[in-house]
């Protein structure tokens, strides 16, 4: 569910939605989501002063709070 949520948000923000990919790495206590977008779209996903990235992380935490999971989002080049 977390993967699809991050993909949906990222695809709606970027100019090239076909280049969006999310890899899930399961850990013992948390889930790591690695978001990759086209290098031209990285600024649109991060936003000014990281505001959009912070908002995506906040939505992700709210979505996983009920299940008791902890999800971490990393935006990679």
C-alpha positions in Angstrom: 0.0 0.0 0.0 2.8 2.4 0.9 4.5 1.8 -2.5 1.4 2.6 -4.5 0.7 5.7 -2.4 4.2 7.2 -3.0 4.1 6.2 -6.7 0.7 7.9 -7.1 1.8 11.2 -5.5 5.2 11.3 -7.3 3.6 10.6 -10.7 1.1 13.4 -10.2 3.9 15.8 -9.5 6.4 15.1 -12.3 6.5 15.8 -16.1 7.6 12.2 -16.9 5.5 9.8 -14.8 6.9 6.8 -16.7 10.3 7.4 -15.1 9.0 7.1 -11.5 10.0 4.0 -9.6 9.7 3.0 -6.0 11.8 0.2 -4.5 10.7 -1.3 -1.1 13.3 -2.5 1.3 11.9 -4.3 4.3 13.8 -4.0 7.6 13.2 -5.4 11.1 11.5 -2.3 12.5 10.8 -0.2 9.4 10.2 -0.1 5.7 12.5 1.9 3.5 11.0 3.3 0.3 13.5 4.5 -2.3 11.9 6.9 -4.8 13.6 7.5 -8.1 12.5 10.0 -10.7 14.0 11.6 -13.8 16.8 14.0 -13.0 14.8 16.8 -14.6 11.9 16.2 -12.2 13.9 15.8 -8.9 13.2 19.5 -7.9 9.5 19.0 -8.4 9.5 16.1 -6.0 11.7 17.8 -3.4 10.2 21.3 -3.6 11.5 24.6 -2.2 13.4 24.0 1.0 12.1 20.3 0.9 8.5 21.2 1.6 7.0 18.8 -0.9 9.3 15.9 0.2 8.3 16.7 3.8 4.6 16.6 2.9 4.9 13.3 1.1 6.7 11.9 4.2 3.9 13.2 6.5 1.2 11.6 4.3 3.2 8.3 4.3 3.5 8.4 8.1 -0.2 9.1 8.5 -1.0 6.1 6.2 1.1 3.7 8.1 0.3 4.9 11.6 -2.8 2.8 12.0 -0.9 -0.4 11.2 1.9 0.4 13.6 4.5 0.3 10.8 7.3 2.9 10.4 8.1 3.9 6.8 11.0 6.0 5.7 11.1 7.7 2.3 14.4 8.4 0.5 14.5 10.3 -2.7 17.4 9.2 -4.8 19.1 10.7 -7.9 
